[in-house]
Amino acid sequence: MKKMLSRVVIGGAAALSLIGASVSGCGSTPPIGAGGNGQSGNAGSVTVKLDGSPGSQGGNSGTTGPAPTGDANCGTQTSGASQQPADVLLVFDRSGSMSYGTTSDSNCKTGSTCTQRWSALTTGVTATLNSTASAINWGLKLFASETGGSCGVTDGVEVPIGANSVPTIESTIAGVSPGNNTPTAQAVRKATAYLKTVSDQNTKYILLSTDGEPNCAASGNTTTNVPDTIAAIKEAKDAGFLVYVIGIGPSVGNLDNFAAAGGTSKYFPASSPDELTAAFASISKAVVSCTFALAKTPPDPNNVAVYLDNNLVSKDSANGWSFGANSTSIILNGSTCEKITSGAAKTVRVLFGCAGEPPPPTLLF
C-alpha cells in the first residue's frame, strides 16, 4: 500500500486551529491521482478532510477511489492543534503615592495638567489586555488591599486567572482609587500562594508594577522592606513563576534587583502612559507561549518534523524544538521561540512522516 506524508497545520502565533490536512505521495508506488480500477490518470494530489471523508482529487483523468486509510498516511491523522496560553497574574501597587504624577512626586491636583500614575497604569494595561486575550490568561492582585489596614494584603486575588477575565479586570481597576502603603513582599507571597492553586498546565508568571520602595515590614511597621521583598520574589521564581517588574514614576529606585531576583534581569522604567503601554507590550511578547498542543499523540515520535514559516527546524532543546509531556505537544525553544514571540515568524507546521523518508528542508504546499 502506498505511503504518504500527512501535513498537520498547527497555525500562526495568535489564531491556531487546524482546519484541514493535505497529503502528497512518498515511497515508490504511483502517486495518488493515478486512476483507480485499472484506469490511468495524470499524477495529482488529494486533500483529506479531518473526519476521514473523501476530499478533492487532482489529475485530469482516472477514477476517484476511497479516502486514504490511516496506513496510507503513515498511520496518522490529527483533528486539531492549538497554542497553549500563558497565565499572567498582574500584581499592582495601588498605594497612596499612585495618585502622584508620573513625572513628579506630588499629587495631581484637580485642574492640573499632570498625568496620575494610577490613570497611566490603567491606560497602559488596558491596551495590552485586549490585544493579548487570546494568547494570555490574565488575573489581578492589588496591594495594599482596601481592607485590612494600611499594610494589609488579603488572601487570594481580586480577579482569578481565566480565559475571559479581561472585562472583569478592567472594571475592577476602574473602580479602584489609590490608598494605603506598599506591602510588596506580602503581595508577592500571596500571589505565589495563589498561583500554586491554579491547576492548569500553562506556564505562569507574575507581572509586578510599583511606584516605589516597599514600606511595610513583616512586623507591620511602615519601614523599608527591600530585603524581604527580594526574598519573596526569589521564592516566586523558585516556585516556577518568573517575575517581571515595571517601575512607575521618577523615584522608584533601582528595581533591577527585584527583576534579577525574579529571573528577568532588568526592570521596565515608565514615566508616561506611552512608556507603560510599551512596557506591557514587551512583557506580553516575552511570555507568549511557545507550546503547541497536538490533538493526537504522534504514532511514531521518531518521524515528526517541525517547520517555522515552511522552513525545517532542528530538534534541539536549546534553539530548536522538543516534545512536551507525553509527546502531546511541541515546544519551540530559544531563538526559534523568539521568532514567534517577536512576530518575525507567523506559522508553525508539523509533518508526520514516513519511516525511512527524510523530511524535506522546506514545505512547498
Secondary structure, 3 states (H helix, E strand, C coil): CCEEEEEEEEEECCCCCCCCEEEEEECCCCCCCCCCCCCCCCCCCEEECCCCCCCCECCCCCCCCCCCCCHHHCCCCCCCEEECCEEEEEEEECCHHHHEECCCCCECCCCCCCCEHHHHHHHHHHHHHHHHCCCEEEEEEEECCCCCCCCCCCCCCCEEEECCCHHHHHHHHHCCCCCCCCCHHHHHHHHHHHHCCCCCCCCEEEEEEECCCCCCCCCCCCCCCHHHHHHHHHHHHHCCCEEEEEEECCCCCCCHHHHHHCCCCCCEEECCHHHHHHHHHHHHHHHCCCEEEECCCCCCHHHEEEEECCEEECECCCCCEEECHHHCEEEECHHHHHHHHCCCCCEEEEEECCCCCCCCCECCC
